[in-house]
Amino acid sequence: MTDLPSHGSFPADALLVRRKALEDQGFICVHHDDREIVLVRKKFYWLAGIRISTIARVRRAASVDRQELDAGLRDMINNAGPIDPSKIPRGFQQMRNVLDVVLADEATEDAAAFALNTNRKGMGSASQSVLVRPDGSWTTCTPIWGAAYHPWIKHAAQVAATGESTPEPSATMGILIGILVMWPAIITVVASCCGIPLIVPIAAAVMEKDPEPAPLPGPA
């Protein structure tokens, strides 16, 4: 993928196409206007023994540089908490990933470098920018932190970037960690505490409510 600036524009239905593709992957759109959409999905990967909440914003921009991408990603991270419907604390078989997907008519080279090299880390969380150009090329990072689950994270980024709903790949490393580490640890903790830890996922299932899908924006 090139890091050179590109020129052009996205079609008028670019956001709607990406909303439909992400909804096909189990995302729920919680905000939709003529400039951006925000979607969320919480999904449990049984073999890996982990649940990932993914919050994705897809937005249009005439021109972006490194500073704008940096500010946009920080804004998404700061506002992700109220959007995430998960009640399970992060780090307890729960991860949150934030994607700021920017459909940029033009982008500077330092913006491309930011998207390619930036993975914001936190407690049980990771966040990335995804830079998309009118020619269909897109750039995001390939982090070491969270690499075991990155095939799933990158797939969500790909669907948001391209507007094409494709089958989700396997994350071999994440599955091996789940089978060899996560599930033995879960079983050991549950068995040693007489099943009391099971209260956490049961309570979460009762307390968690999926958000209402956002309506489509009305005519301008």
C-alpha positions in Angstrom: 0.0 0.0 0.0 1.4 3.3 -1.0 2.1 6.1 1.5 1.8 8.8 -1.2 -1.0 11.4 -1.0 -3.9 10.7 -3.2 -6.5 12.9 -4.9 -10.2 12.3 -5.7 -13.4 11.7 -3.8 -15.5 8.9 -2.4 -19.0 8.2 -3.7 -22.0 9.7 -1.9 -23.0 6.4 -0.5 -19.6 5.5 0.9 -20.7 5.5 4.5 -23.9 3.6 3.9 -22.0 0.9 2.0 -19.6 0.5 4.9 -22.4 0.5 7.5 -24.2 -2.3 5.7 -20.9 -4.3 5.4 -20.1 -3.9 9.1 -23.7 -4.7 10.1 -23.3 -7.9 8.1 -20.4 -8.7 10.5 -22.5 -8.2 13.6 -21.8 -4.6 14.3 -24.6 -2.2 15.4 -24.6 1.3 14.1 -25.1 3.8 17.0 -24.6 7.0 15.1 -25.0 8.0 11.4 -24.9 11.3 9.8 -23.6 12.6 6.4 -20.0 12.9 7.7 -19.5 9.8 9.9 -20.9 6.5 11.3 -20.1 4.9 14.6 -20.6 1.2 15.2 -19.9 -1.3 18.0 -19.7 -5.1 18.2 -19.0 -7.4 21.1 -18.0 -10.9 20.1 -16.9 -13.9 22.2 -14.3 -16.1 20.5 -14.9 -19.4 22.2 -11.7 -21.2 21.2 -9.6 -18.3 22.2 -11.5 -17.8 25.4 -11.7 -14.0 24.9 -14.4 -11.4 24.1 -13.5 -8.4 22.0 -15.5 -5.2 21.9 -14.8 -3.4 18.7 -15.8 0.3 18.3 -15.3 1.6 14.8 -15.9 5.1 13.5 -15.8 5.6 9.8 -15.6 9.3 8.7 -15.1 11.4 5.7 -12.4 14.0 5.4 -11.3 16.3 2.7 -7.6 16.3 3.8 -5.8 14.8 6.7 -2.3 15.1 8.2 -0.6 13.4 11.1 -2.0 15.9 13.7 -5.6 15.4 12.5 -5.3 11.6 12.7 -3.7 11.8 16.1 -6.4 14.0 17.4 -9.2 11.9 15.9 -7.8 8.7 17.4 -7.5 10.2 20.8 -11.1 11.5 20.6 -12.3 8.0 19.8 -10.4 6.5 22.7 -11.7 9.1 25.1 -15.3 8.5 24.1 -15.2 4.7 23.7 -16.4 3.8 27.2 -20.0 4.9 26.9 -20.3 3.3 23.5 -19.0 -0.1 24.6 -22.0 -2.2 25.9 -19.7 -4.7 27.7 -20.0 -4.7 31.5 -17.1 -7.1 32.0 -13.9 -5.2 33.1 -11.2 -5.1 30.5 -8.4 -7.6 31.1 -10.8 -10.2 32.5 -11.3 -12.2 29.3 -12.4 -8.9 27.8 -10.6 -6.7 25.3 -11.6 -3.4 23.7 -10.3 -2.3 20.2 -11.0 1.1 18.8 -10.7 1.9 15.1 -10.8 5.4 13.6 -11.4 4.8 9.9 -10.8 7.9 7.8 -12.0 8.2 4.2 -9.6 10.9 3.1 -9.8 12.6 -0.3 -6.2 13.7 0.3 -3.6 12.6 2.9 -0.1 13.7 3.7 2.8 11.3 3.9 3.1 11.8 7.6 -0.6 10.9 8.0 0.1 7.6 6.2 3.1 7.0 8.4 1.0 7.6 11.5 -1.6 5.1 10.4 1.1 2.5 9.6 3.0 2.8 12.8 0.6 3.8 15.6 -1.1 1.3 18.0 -2.3 3.0 21.1 -2.2 0.6 24.0 -4.1 0.5 27.3 -5.4 -1.9 30.0 -7.0 -4.7 27.9 -7.2 -2.3 24.9 -5.6 -1.3 21.6 -6.6 1.4 19.2 -5.5 2.2 15.6 -6.2 4.7 12.8 -7.1 3.3 9.3 -6.4 5.6 6.4 -8.4 5.0 3.3 -7.9 6.6 -0.1 -10.3 7.1 -3.0 -8.4 4.6 -5.1 -9.3 1.9 -2.6 -5.9 1.5 -0.9 -5.8 1.6 2.8 -3.2 1.7 5.6 -3.2 0.6 9.2 -0.7 -0.8 11.6 0.4 -4.4 12.3 1.1 -4.3 16.1 3.1 -6.6 18.3 0.8 -5.7 21.2 -2.4 -7.8 20.6 -0.8 -9.6 17.7 -2.5 -12.9 18.7 -5.9 -11.4 18.0 -4.9 -9.0 15.2 -6.3 -11.1 12.3 -9.8 -10.5 13.8 -9.0 -6.8 14.5 -7.5 -6.2 11.0 -10.5 -7.9 9.4 -12.9 -5.4 11.0 -10.6 -2.7 9.8 -10.6 -4.2 6.3 -14.4 -4.4 6.1 -14.7 -0.8 7.3 -12.0 0.4 4.8 -13.4 -1.4 1.8 -17.1 -1.7 2.4 -16.9 -5.4 1.5 -18.1 -8.0 3.9 -15.8 -11.0 3.7 -15.4 -14.2 5.9 -13.5 -13.6 9.1 -10.1 -15.3 9.2 -8.8 -17.5 11.9 -6.3 -16.2 14.5 -4.1 -19.2 15.1 -2.0 -17.7 17.8 -5.0 -16.5 19.7 -6.7 -19.9 19.5 -3.6 -21.6 20.8 -3.3 -19.2 23.7 -7.0 -19.9 24.4 -6.6 -23.6 24.4 -3.3 -23.8 26.2 -3.6 -20.9 28.6 -6.9 -19.1 28.8 -9.3 -22.1 29.2 -7.1 -24.0 31.7 -6.8 -20.8 33.8 -10.6 -20.2 33.6 -11.4 -23.8 34.6 -8.9 -23.7 37.5 -10.2 -20.5 38.9 -13.9 -21.5 38.6 -13.2 -24.9 40.1 -11.1 -23.6 43.0 -13.7 -21.0 43.9 -16.8 -23.3 43.8 -18.1 -21.6 40.7 -18.4 -18.2 42.2 -16.5 -16.4 39.3 -19.3 -17.5 37.0 -21.4 -14.8 38.6 -19.4 -12.2 36.6 -20.4 -13.4 33.0 -23.9 -14.3 34.2 -24.4 -10.8 35.7 -22.9 -9.2 32.5 -25.3 -11.2 30.3 -28.2 -9.9 32.4 -27.0 -6.3 32.6 -25.8 -5.8 29.1 -28.2 -4.4 26.6 -27.5 -4.0 22.9 -27.8 -0.4 21.7 -30.6 0.6 19.4 -29.5 1.0 15.8 -29.2 4.6 14.7 -31.7 5.7 12.0 -30.4 6.6 8.5 -29.9 10.3 8.1 -32.7 12.2 6.4 -32.4 14.0 3.1 -30.2 17.1 3.2 
